[in-house]
Amino acid sequence: MTDPEPNVSSAGLLVRILDTTQPGSLLCCGATATEVAGLWCKQKPDTCLQTLDTADPNAGLPPDTVKDLALVTDTLEHLPHGEGVLLLGQLRNYGTRQIAVVVGKTPDWAFTDFLALGFRRHAEIETENGALTLYTYNLDTYNHKRAWNNPDNWANPEMWGKAWW
């Protein structure tokens, strides 16, 4: 995690993420995410954009929603915790390559909630309305390769892939 960035807004961090990922398909939920995504799509008109309603974002997620990048802002603070977990879990499980979530201080959400969903705390942003935290998820890097998970380190390496018990 980086130190708080007093001169960078949440929109600025989302723009950096967009510049880095160069998504071909984009999903956004929340006012800041929608604003940033709209500006991105003006510059890159071939980007496929889907917007979710912050009141009930789970209703707008069909099972075939696979996006390169999802941006979520101004949403989790207003949803019941279970609905927010469902939203992030569905985005992750439907194969969204990368997810960026900006959330303010709220008693319903803790660092461990995001950690349990495979997110990393990326940055903290100080604003006049309080602190915001950026959490990110990347499908390619969330689960590191383990050296022990191969046939050489098992009790019966000769049986690897042959017997299922």
C-alpha positions in Angstrom: 0.0 0.0 0.0 1.2 3.5 -0.7 1.1 6.4 1.6 -1.9 8.8 1.4 -1.8 11.0 -1.7 -3.1 14.4 -0.6 -2.9 16.0 -4.1 -4.5 13.1 -6.1 -8.3 12.7 -6.3 -10.1 9.4 -6.7 -10.9 10.4 -10.2 -7.2 11.0 -10.9 -6.3 7.5 -9.6 -9.0 5.9 -11.8 -7.7 7.8 -14.8 -4.2 6.4 -14.1 -5.7 2.9 -13.9 -7.5 3.4 -17.2 -4.3 4.7 -18.8 -2.4 1.7 -17.5 -4.9 -1.0 -18.5 -6.2 0.4 -21.8 -9.5 -1.6 -21.5 -11.5 -2.6 -24.5 -14.6 -3.2 -22.3 -15.5 -1.2 -19.2 -18.1 -1.5 -16.5 -18.8 1.3 -14.1 -20.9 1.9 -11.0 -21.1 5.2 -9.1 -20.9 8.9 -10.0 -17.1 9.3 -10.1 -16.7 6.0 -12.0 -19.3 7.0 -14.5 -17.8 10.4 -15.0 -14.3 9.0 -15.5 -15.6 6.3 -17.8 -17.5 8.8 -19.9 -14.4 10.9 -20.4 -12.4 7.8 -21.3 -15.0 6.7 -23.9 -14.9 10.1 -25.5 -11.2 9.6 -26.1 -11.6 5.9 -27.0 -15.0 5.6 -28.7 -14.5 1.9 -29.5 -14.6 1.0 -25.8 -17.6 -1.0 -24.8 -19.2 0.7 -21.8 -21.8 -0.7 -19.4 -23.1 1.3 -16.5 -24.8 -0.1 -13.4 -27.4 1.6 -11.2 -26.0 2.3 -7.7 -29.4 1.6 -6.0 -29.4 -2.1 -7.2 -26.2 -2.8 -9.2 -26.6 -6.6 -8.9 -29.8 -6.4 -11.1 -27.7 -5.2 -14.0 -25.2 -8.0 -14.0 -26.1 -10.8 -16.4 -24.0 -13.9 -16.0 -22.2 -13.2 -19.3 -20.7 -10.0 -18.0 -17.0 -10.3 -18.8 -15.2 -7.0 -18.8 -11.6 -5.9 -19.0 -12.0 -3.4 -16.2 -14.7 -2.5 -13.6 -14.7 0.8 -11.7 -16.9 1.0 -8.6 -17.2 4.3 -6.6 -19.9 5.9 -4.4 -21.7 2.5 -4.1 -20.6 0.2 -1.3 -21.2 2.9 1.3 -24.9 2.9 0.4 -25.6 -0.8 -0.1 -26.2 -3.4 2.6 -23.0 -5.3 3.2 -24.3 -8.5 1.7 -25.3 -6.8 -1.5 -21.9 -5.2 -1.8 -20.1 -8.5 -1.3 -22.4 -10.0 -3.9 -21.6 -7.2 -6.4 -17.8 -7.6 -6.0 -18.0 -11.4 -5.9 -20.1 -11.5 -9.1 -17.7 -9.1 -10.9 -14.8 -11.2 -9.9 -16.4 -14.6 -10.6 -17.8 -13.6 -14.0 -14.2 -13.1 -15.1 -13.7 -9.3 -14.9 -9.9 -9.0 -15.6 -9.4 -6.0 -13.2 -11.5 -4.2 -10.6 -10.9 -0.9 -8.9 -13.1 0.1 -5.9 -13.0 3.4 -4.2 -14.7 3.3 -0.8 -15.0 5.8 2.1 -14.8 5.0 5.7 -17.8 2.9 6.7 -18.4 0.6 9.6 -19.8 -2.1 7.3 -16.6 -2.5 5.3 -13.1 -3.4 6.7 -9.8 -4.2 5.1 -10.3 -7.9 5.7 -13.6 -7.9 3.7 -11.7 -6.8 0.6 -8.8 -9.1 1.4 -11.2 -12.0 1.6 -12.4 -11.2 -1.9 -8.9 -11.1 -3.3 -8.4 -7.4 -3.4 -5.3 -5.4 -2.4 -5.3 -2.0 -0.8 -3.7 0.2 -3.4 -3.9 3.7 -2.1 -5.5 6.0 0.5 -6.8 9.4 -0.6 -7.3 12.3 1.7 -10.3 14.5 0.7 -12.2 17.3 2.3 -15.0 14.9 2.9 -12.8 12.3 4.6 -10.4 9.5 3.6 -11.1 7.2 0.7 -9.4 3.9 0.0 -8.7 2.4 -3.4 -8.8 -1.4 -3.5 -7.8 -3.2 -6.7 -8.2 -6.8 -8.0 -6.2 -8.2 -10.9 -7.2 -11.7 -12.1 -3.6 -12.3 -13.4 -1.9 -11.6 -10.1 -4.3 -12.2 -7.2 -3.3 -15.9 -6.7 0.5 -16.3 -6.8 2.0 -19.6 -7.9 3.1 -21.8 -5.1 6.3 -23.9 -5.4 4.8 -26.8 -3.5 1.8 -27.2 -5.8 3.4 -29.6 -8.3 3.8 -33.4 -8.6 7.4 -33.3 -7.3 6.4 -32.3 -3.8 3.5 -34.7 -3.3 3.7 -38.1 -1.5 3.2 -40.1 -4.6 4.4 -38.0 -7.6 4.1 -41.0 -9.9 0.3 -41.0 -9.3 -0.1 -37.3 -10.3 -3.1 -37.0 -12.7 -3.7 -40.8 -12.7 -5.8 -41.5 -9.7 -8.5 -39.5 -8.0 -9.4 -40.3 -4.4 
